[in-house]
Amino acid sequence: MSYALERWHAICDERDPAGLNTLIAENAVFFSPVVYTPQAGKAKVIGYLKAAAEILFNDSFRYVRELRGTSEAMLEFTVTIEGIEVNGIDLIHWNMNQEITEFRVWLRPLKGLEIVQQLMATKLSAQRYAAQKTQ
């Protein structure tokens, strides 16, 4: 297993996104299942992953399958959110420095996608508001 993937699993297992700052590359890109445009840049990627962690990292979150390559992995997960069973895939790419450069997420079923979209919108709005207050 790559060091980047080990670090990602540790963040998930500990339910603590604090390690993202040293794991995400400066030029990273996040592809959300609910946002049309890719989110480019370390700060944006970390913001999306932190918001997702607050929503997804409950006691039911589990990776159930993993396919690994030399610089990428596909991780299938399940989680129950507000009584809805959500199934998803994280497709993660990393560079030679063991930093994540690309993170793509797919979710199903539609009802699960809709609840995640609503919760993510709330979390991301709160992040933007907090960032504006500190400026």
Secondary structure, 3 states (H helix, E strand, C coil): CCHHHHHHHHHHHHCCHHHHHHHEEEEEEEECCCCCCCEECHHHHHHHHHHHHHHHCCCCCEEEEEEECCCEEEEEEEEEECCEEEEEEEEEEECCCCCEEEEEEEEECHHHHHHHHHHHHHHHHHHHHHHHHCC
